[in-house]
Amino acid sequence: VEEITGVAEVRATFKIPKVGIVAGCYVKEGTIHRNDQVRVIRDGVVIYTGKIGSLKRFKEDVREVAAGYECGLRIEGFQDIKVGDIIETFTVKEVREEL
């Protein structure tokens, strides 16, 4: 079962040498955790699913960013981030069915 843990909106993008594209995001709901899976949604369509490469608040690496805060986010293996994209983080949990 997938459990959505956080939703962030891309407000700006930054091209950083030797790193790639970093998205400047505002966390709208939930909490973004560094080890969560991530989904990039543009115009209501999922365009990429992968992992978070790095998560920062100002210049510090952080484990999580809560709703109402801004953060810098790099997605492993994905450089096509645009302003206005929605980034959704989720975890996959196993649920055992009772018979």
Secondary structure, DSSP 8 states (H G I E B T S, - for coil): -EEEEEEEEEEEEEEETTTEEEEEEEEEEEEEETTSEEEEEETTEEEEEEEEEEEEETTEE-SEEETT-EEEEEETT-----TT-EEEEEEE-------
